[in-house]
Amino acid sequence: MDNMLEGVWKFTSQFSAIIITTIIICAICITYNIKVRGQEEDKELSGLIVIVDMFILSVENLVVSIMGKNYRKLTPYFLYICLYIVVGSLVSLLGFESPSSSYTITLSMAFVTFVMIYYFAFKYQKWAYLKKYINPIEIFTQFTPLLSMSFRLFGNLLGGSIILGLVYAMFIGFQSSWAHGTISFGDEGMHWPSFGIWNAAALGGDAWKMQYTYWWSGVNIFTSVITPFLHMYFDMFDAVIQAVVFTMLSLSYWAEGMGEEQELTHKDEEKIVQKKLIN
C-alpha cells in the first residue's frame, strides 16, 4: 500500500508541474493578448508587451534565418517550446520537479523533431532521400538526433537539480550538526540530522527526531546567501541556453532534411531582398 501511494505521489508531483507550467504559459499569452488589444496608439507600450515582443521577434528571426520566410508559421511552436523549458525550470522553485528533468518529456519533444525531419525530407527530396541508406551505417545513425537532443536537454536540467539538491543537503546538514549536534540512535551511531531523511526505514520510529531537526534547519543562513545565485544559473540561465540550443538544433535538422534545393531557394530569397534594399 505504501509503495502504491508513493508511486501516486511521484506521478502527481510530476503531473502537477506540467499542469502549472501550462497554466503559466497560457496566462502569459492571454495577458499579452488582452494588453495588446487594449493598447492605445498614443500611449507607450507596457513592459510586458515590450518584453514579449522582443521574445517573439527573436524566435521568429531565428526560424526565418534557418528555414526561410515560408516557414515563419513555425514560430508559435518554438515559442511554446522555449517557454515550456524555461517556465518548467522556474516551477521547480515552488518545490515541484521540473518537467524537463523527466526523460519522458524530453524524449517526447525530441521525437517531434525526429518525425518532422522525415516530413521535410520526403516533402522536398521525395524518395531520393532514401539513397543515403545505401550505406548501412546510416540506418543506425538516423536515430542520433532523437537520442542526442533528448539526452542533452534531460542531462543538463537534471544535473542542475542534482547539484542544487546536494548543496542544500550539505549546508542544511552542516547547520543542523552545528546548531543541534549529532544524534545517537542506539547501535546506529552518531549521525547528522539529515541522515533521517534518507534512512527513515533503517532508523524506525526514531527517524522523526532527525527529520524534525532537519526541517527547522531549512531556514539556513548558508543556503540563503549562496543558493539564490545557483538558482539564477541552473533554473534561469541554463534553461534559456538549453531552450535556444534545442530550437536551433531542431531547425537545423529540418533544414538539412529539406536538401540542397531548399537551401538554394533560401539563398535566392536573400539575394532578392538584398537587391530590393540596394535599389
KELO-111380 format. One record per residue (C-alpha): residue number from 1; x, y, z. Coordinates in steps of 0.1 Angstrom, whole numbers. Layout:
BEGIN
NUM | X | Y | Z $
...
***
This chain:
BEGIN
1 | 0 | 0 | 0 $
2 | 28 | 24 | 9 $
3 | 46 | 17 | -24 $
4 | 14 | 23 | -43 $
5 | 8 | 57 | -25 $
6 | 45 | 66 | -31 $
7 | 41 | 59 | -68 $
8 | 9 | 80 | -70 $
9 | 26 | 109 | -52 $
10 | 55 | 108 | -77 $
11 | 31 | 108 | -106 $
12 | 11 | 136 | -90 $
13 | 41 | 158 | -84 $
14 | 54 | 154 | -120 $
15 | 19 | 158 | -135 $
16 | 12 | 189 | -113 $
17 | 44 | 206 | -126 $
18 | 33 | 200 | -162 $
19 | -2 | 215 | -154 $
20 | 13 | 245 | -136 $
21 | 37 | 251 | -164 $
22 | 9 | 250 | -190 $
23 | -13 | 273 | -169 $
24 | 15 | 299 | -165 $
25 | 22 | 299 | -202 $
26 | -15 | 303 | -210 $
27 | -18 | 331 | -185 $
28 | 12 | 349 | -202 $
29 | -4 | 345 | -236 $
30 | -39 | 356 | -225 $
31 | -25 | 386 | -206 $
32 | -4 | 397 | -236 $
33 | -33 | 393 | -259 $
34 | -56 | 415 | -236 $
35 | -29 | 442 | -232 $
36 | -22 | 443 | -270 $
37 | -59 | 446 | -278 $
38 | -64 | 473 | -252 $
39 | -33 | 493 | -261 $
40 | -40 | 528 | -274 $
41 | -18 | 542 | -302 $
42 | -9 | 574 | -284 $
43 | 3 | 557 | -253 $
44 | 36 | 540 | -245 $
45 | 38 | 502 | -246 $
46 | 38 | 484 | -213 $
47 | 68 | 465 | -201 $
48 | 51 | 431 | -206 $
49 | 43 | 439 | -243 $
50 | 79 | 451 | -250 $
51 | 94 | 420 | -234 $
52 | 71 | 396 | -251 $
53 | 75 | 413 | -285 $
54 | 113 | 411 | -282 $
55 | 110 | 374 | -274 $
56 | 87 | 367 | -303 $
57 | 108 | 387 | -328 $
58 | 140 | 369 | -316 $
59 | 125 | 334 | -321 $
60 | 109 | 345 | -354 $
61 | 142 | 358 | -367 $
62 | 159 | 325 | -357 $
63 | 132 | 305 | -376 $
64 | 134 | 327 | -407 $
65 | 172 | 327 | -408 $
66 | 174 | 289 | -408 $
67 | 142 | 277 | -425 $
68 | 133 | 307 | -447 $
69 | 104 | 331 | -448 $
70 | 79 | 305 | -460 $
71 | 82 | 288 | -426 $
72 | 76 | 318 | -404 $
73 | 45 | 300 | -393 $
74 | 66 | 276 | -372 $
75 | 73 | 304 | -348 $
76 | 44 | 297 | -324 $
77 | 56 | 261 | -319 $
78 | 91 | 271 | -309 $
79 | 78 | 300 | -288 $
80 | 59 | 273 | -268 $
81 | 89 | 250 | -266 $
82 | 112 | 278 | -253 $
83 | 85 | 289 | -227 $
84 | 79 | 253 | -217 $
85 | 116 | 246 | -209 $
86 | 122 | 280 | -192 $
87 | 89 | 281 | -172 $
88 | 92 | 244 | -163 $
89 | 126 | 251 | -148 $
90 | 113 | 280 | -128 $
91 | 84 | 259 | -115 $
92 | 110 | 238 | -96 $
93 | 114 | 268 | -73 $
94 | 79 | 261 | -60 $
95 | 90 | 226 | -48 $
96 | 79 | 206 | -79 $
97 | 100 | 185 | -101 $
98 | 109 | 203 | -133 $
99 | 90 | 187 | -163 $
100 | 122 | 187 | -184 $
101 | 141 | 167 | -157 $
102 | 120 | 137 | -168 $
103 | 134 | 118 | -198 $
104 | 98 | 110 | -209 $
105 | 92 | 147 | -215 $
106 | 125 | 154 | -233 $
107 | 121 | 123 | -254 $
108 | 87 | 134 | -265 $
109 | 99 | 168 | -275 $
110 | 129 | 153 | -294 $
111 | 105 | 127 | -310 $
112 | 85 | 156 | -326 $
113 | 117 | 170 | -341 $
114 | 127 | 135 | -353 $
115 | 94 | 129 | -371 $
116 | 95 | 163 | -387 $
117 | 129 | 156 | -402 $
118 | 114 | 129 | -423 $
119 | 84 | 151 | -431 $
120 | 106 | 178 | -446 $
121 | 129 | 153 | -462 $
122 | 101 | 135 | -481 $
123 | 84 | 168 | -489 $
124 | 114 | 182 | -507 $
125 | 136 | 153 | -517 $
126 | 108 | 127 | -522 $
127 | 121 | 92 | -524 $
128 | 156 | 104 | -533 $
129 | 161 | 109 | -495 $
130 | 163 | 71 | -491 $
131 | 195 | 70 | -512 $
132 | 215 | 78 | -481 $
133 | 205 | 44 | -466 $
134 | 225 | 26 | -492 $
135 | 252 | 29 | -466 $
136 | 242 | 5 | -438 $
137 | 258 | 28 | -412 $
138 | 232 | 55 | -419 $
139 | 204 | 31 | -407 $
140 | 219 | 33 | -372 $
141 | 230 | 70 | -373 $
142 | 194 | 81 | -382 $
143 | 185 | 79 | -345 $
144 | 213 | 102 | -335 $
145 | 191 | 134 | -334 $
146 | 165 | 117 | -313 $
147 | 190 | 104 | -287 $
148 | 213 | 134 | -286 $
149 | 186 | 160 | -283 $
150 | 166 | 142 | -256 $
151 | 197 | 133 | -235 $
152 | 212 | 167 | -239 $
153 | 182 | 185 | -225 $
154 | 174 | 159 | -199 $
155 | 210 | 156 | -186 $
156 | 217 | 194 | -184 $
157 | 185 | 202 | -165 $
158 | 186 | 171 | -143 $
159 | 222 | 177 | -135 $
160 | 214 | 212 | -122 $
161 | 187 | 198 | -100 $
162 | 210 | 172 | -85 $
163 | 237 | 198 | -78 $
164 | 213 | 221 | -61 $
165 | 199 | 192 | -40 $
166 | 234 | 182 | -29 $
167 | 242 | 218 | -20 $
168 | 210 | 221 | 1 $
169 | 217 | 188 | 18 $
170 | 253 | 197 | 26 $
171 | 245 | 232 | 41 $
172 | 214 | 221 | 60 $
173 | 232 | 191 | 74 $
174 | 261 | 213 | 84 $
175 | 239 | 238 | 102 $
176 | 219 | 211 | 119 $
177 | 250 | 195 | 133 $
178 | 264 | 229 | 143 $
179 | 233 | 241 | 160 $
180 | 219 | 208 | 174 $
181 | 249 | 184 | 173 $
182 | 247 | 149 | 161 $
183 | 220 | 124 | 174 $
184 | 227 | 89 | 186 $
185 | 202 | 60 | 179 $
186 | 215 | 30 | 198 $
187 | 236 | 8 | 176 $
188 | 232 | 32 | 147 $
189 | 259 | 55 | 160 $
190 | 261 | 93 | 156 $
191 | 246 | 109 | 125 $
192 | 237 | 143 | 111 $
193 | 200 | 151 | 114 $
194 | 198 | 150 | 76 $
195 | 206 | 113 | 78 $
196 | 170 | 106 | 88 $
197 | 156 | 119 | 56 $
198 | 174 | 93 | 35 $
199 | 174 | 64 | 61 $
200 | 140 | 66 | 78 $
201 | 133 | 29 | 73 $
202 | 166 | 20 | 90 $
203 | 160 | 42 | 120 $
204 | 124 | 32 | 125 $
205 | 102 | 52 | 149 $
206 | 131 | 74 | 160 $
207 | 136 | 89 | 125 $
208 | 112 | 118 | 132 $
209 | 138 | 133 | 156 $
210 | 162 | 138 | 128 $
211 | 136 | 148 | 103 $
212 | 122 | 174 | 128 $
213 | 156 | 189 | 133 $
214 | 163 | 188 | 95 $
215 | 130 | 207 | 88 $
216 | 139 | 235 | 112 $
217 | 173 | 238 | 97 $
218 | 156 | 246 | 63 $
219 | 158 | 283 | 73 $
220 | 195 | 282 | 67 $
221 | 220 | 311 | 67 $
222 | 243 | 294 | 43 $
223 | 217 | 284 | 17 $
224 | 200 | 318 | 19 $
225 | 232 | 335 | 8 $
226 | 246 | 311 | -17 $
227 | 218 | 292 | -34 $
228 | 199 | 322 | -50 $
229 | 229 | 327 | -73 $
230 | 230 | 290 | -81 $
231 | 192 | 291 | -89 $
232 | 198 | 320 | -112 $
233 | 222 | 299 | -132 $
234 | 207 | 265 | -132 $
235 | 170 | 274 | -132 $
236 | 171 | 306 | -154 $
237 | 203 | 310 | -174 $
238 | 209 | 273 | -181 $
239 | 172 | 268 | -190 $
240 | 173 | 297 | -215 $
241 | 205 | 283 | -231 $
242 | 190 | 248 | -234 $
243 | 158 | 262 | -249 $
244 | 178 | 281 | -276 $
245 | 200 | 251 | -283 $
246 | 170 | 228 | -286 $
247 | 153 | 252 | -310 $
248 | 184 | 258 | -332 $
249 | 191 | 220 | -334 $
250 | 155 | 213 | -344 $
251 | 156 | 239 | -371 $
252 | 190 | 228 | -383 $
253 | 179 | 192 | -386 $
254 | 147 | 202 | -405 $
255 | 166 | 225 | -429 $
256 | 191 | 197 | -435 $
257 | 162 | 173 | -443 $
258 | 150 | 198 | -470 $
259 | 181 | 192 | -490 $
260 | 201 | 214 | -513 $
261 | 171 | 225 | -534 $
262 | 155 | 243 | -505 $
263 | 189 | 258 | -495 $
264 | 192 | 273 | -529 $
265 | 157 | 287 | -528 $
266 | 165 | 303 | -494 $
267 | 197 | 319 | -509 $
268 | 177 | 332 | -538 $
269 | 152 | 348 | -514 $
270 | 181 | 365 | -496 $
271 | 195 | 378 | -529 $
272 | 161 | 393 | -539 $
273 | 158 | 411 | -506 $
274 | 194 | 424 | -509 $
275 | 186 | 437 | -544 $
276 | 155 | 455 | -532 $
277 | 174 | 471 | -504 $
278 | 201 | 483 | -529 $
279 | 175 | 497 | -553 $
***
